Amino acid sequence: MINRVRFFFSKCSFLKKNEKIILYFIFGSLAALVDLVTFFVLFNFFEVSSVFSTVISISCATIVGFALNAIINFQIRDRFIIRFFLYSLVSGVGVIVSSSMLYFFYEIKDFDGNIIKIISLPIIFMVQYLLNSRISFRKIIKNNF
């Protein structure tokens, strides 16, 4: 399947040039779906607090997003544990941004928590892509010293 996607990308210069961010967006969308479904179930059906629900949902999404991006998108095979730790730290930034938005707009200003969660996603996507592409998934050049 992924070979077909890469073949498709190779046929269009725009797609080839932007392959990493497009795949990051696709995998991020899947991770966001995991995030939203987990959040909605915890928050709406189990009545878990908005902040605790978002911490759990982002944690689940972090595992999904890292696995897909590390293995398929950035094709990283080295320092997997360290990279997951760095990816998790970057996801922690997302947790802080999302939780802060939920706390301020839902808990204090009484906006709909579901809408605030959705609004936070594009902001978090851009911040995390920039950080992960430069930190978590960067190619490590080995010195021969």
Summary of the structure (lengths in Angstrom):
residues: 145
radius of gyration: 16.9
end to end distance: 40.1
largest distance: 58.8
contacts: 414
relative contact order: 0.12
helix: 81%
strand: 0%
